[in-house]
Amino acid sequence: MSMKNELKRKSLHLTGLLVPVSYLLFGREVTLTLIGVAFFLFVVLEPFRIIEELRDNIKRRLKIYVDNDVIERVEVLEKQIREITREHERYRVAAHIYFAAAAFIVVYFFPPEIAVGAITVATVGDALAAIVGKSFGRHRFSNGKSLEGSLSYFISGLLILWPLVGPFLAVLGSLTGMLVEFHGLPPGKDPREQLDDNFSNQLAIAVVLYLAGLFLA
């Protein structure tokens, strides 16, 4: 994927920050409602993204009622979505569905500081790791990830979590997120057999922060 398309993809990915912002501004119940509505819409629309024949039938029907300009805009949008979709995602469940599912679990089950921190770190850290790794990554590992990308994840996570949960848990949570982003879950498996990192990353951070917090209490 080109740097331009990577930036487009991560810009879209960063809309996930609306979840912690909503939590801070409107509270838990409103945020759960918003995530639930978004998840429902994502699932309903998902077949139209995956099944090309279904999209083509819709466009044929649209031509009866709308101008060709509208159809052309739809096709431009389809092209832009294809450009920022990774090859293995084209016929699998989309990343935003995994993100919404994990965000709902994290907001529902964990305390506010952990929920806000885990979702923010997973969102910002993933974006920075990809952009920094692609732009400045010089020390590559066998899986294609870079030392520079991983360090950018860790440092951003530390800065986000420190004011929320303190220094020790911030280091632990950032390290957890970095390792899950690097290795995936379960570690060592073929990427196609692992949990989507949009699901596993924020959930792993939240679980580790919560259990470590209990131990330290």
Summary of the structure (lengths in Angstrom):
residues: 217
radius of gyration: 18.8
end to end distance: 45.3
largest distance: 65.2
contacts: 667
relative contact order: 0.12
helix: 82%
strand: 1%
